[in-house]
Amino acid sequence: SLKVLKSALYTYIGKHLENSEDVDKLKEEAANLY
């Protein structure tokens, strides 16, 4: 589903970001998808 694809995308991007604040923001956005 679209939500799964977005979640996977956020996870992929999060793994490649060094800025922990950006990762936290992505996690919050990913959580909001559900």
Secondary structure, DSSP 8 states (H G I E B T S, - for coil): -HHHHHHHHHHHHHHT---HHHHHHHHHHHHHT-
